[in-house]
Amino acid sequence: MSGIYIHIPFCKSKCTYCDFASFPKEIGKTESYFACLYREIEGRAKQLENMVFDTVYIGGGTPSIVPSKYIAGAIRQVKKCFKLSKNPEITIEINPGTVDKDKIKEYKSVGINRFSIGLQTGFDEQLKRLNRIHTAKDFLLCCNMLKGENISADILIGLADQTADQVRKTIDLAIAGGAKHLSLYALTPEVGTPIYTDYLNGELLSDDEVADIYDDVRAYLKTKGFNRYEVSNFAVDGFESKHNLNYWKRGEYIGLGVSASSFIDERRFTNTFKIDEYINAIIYNKSPEISSDVIEKKDAEFEFIMLGLRTEKGINVNEFNARFNEDFDTLYKDELRKKDKYLIREGENLRIKEEFIYVQNDIILSFMKE
């Protein structure tokens, strides 16, 4: 399986926790940006003409902030230039405060069939503190416009004074809106973001408090028919994100646009994070890449283990052996013995026991070879 990621770096305002390449003051460059994005799509497709892609994911930023004609144009260009599988999963991230019926109608007309809504929390006072531009009511209005569609919602854990009951109620709100997929992310206060000040002042929840809420809502989601298929992702059966599953299975993907990363033929490369640099590179037929690394075998093996152990099913030992021409059980004999109480083997699948999933880092790092 292979995926295409398209980055839209525009937004109406910067959320306090956001560390992504998103620029509220640059939205006047939308037309120039998309003209260059269409050219990059064409150029990358020529380099990858033998690949078939199963998913397309439009992220940001806030893709839904720009006129829908640009999003439709990007999808048409992808369909024209790349080879897509018969029924590709095509996702767009949307902010509830930036969509209307006409936008959604145009999204659907070009084949977008999955909608990832940035809810974050169902409490307006918390949304305001995060500098979100929508309310809980806006979320429900957005869901009503998407009634019957494949909806996912993002929820944050770890906000100042947040309780498990509040997260449960946020989950209830998302389910009431029709979400069949939920991404529950632990808030990560990155240096340079406004919320990092809250972290320094001790206003955010501690790691232990976040872990307690995670355990509570993980159990709660089970009662609602949502299964955890990755540490932060829960879905009703059949509604898992195919695009994200490809990442966790260490599948290949091409990234298009500012800051987008790619992984093709064991090479990982990333585009510039600056809009002007990106536009100039494309105009002058230069590569927008700012970094490129070929992944060494031992690093590839660790990535396979790290990504796989984040998922519900864990890693398939036979697949590891076939990919890397190694014997997993021999290669990691000592590590498996030391971490035995945290792991469970089911046939050829090795996974972390459910009760240890939120403290996975120490378990995973033990498989890193010098």
Buried (B, 14 or more C-beta within 10 A) or exposed (E): BBBBBBBBBBBBBBBBBBBBBBBEEBBEBBEBBBBBBBBBBBBBBEEBEEBEBBBBBBBBBBBBBBEBEBBBBBBBBBBEBBEBEEEBBBBBBBBBBBBEEEBBEBBEEBBBBBBBBBBBBBBBEBBEBBBBBBBBEBBBBBBEBBEEBBBBBBBBBBBBEBEBEBBBBBBEBBBEBBBBBBBBBBBEBEEEBBBBEBBEEEBBBEEEBBBBBBBBBBEBBEEBEBBBBBBBBBBBEEBBBBBBBBBBBBBBBBBBBBBBBBBBEEEBBBBBBBBEBBBBBBEEEEEBBBEEEEBEEEBBBBBBBBBBBBBBBBBBBEBBBEEBEBEBEEBBEEBBEEBEEBBBEEEBBBBBEEEBBBEBEEBBEBBEEE
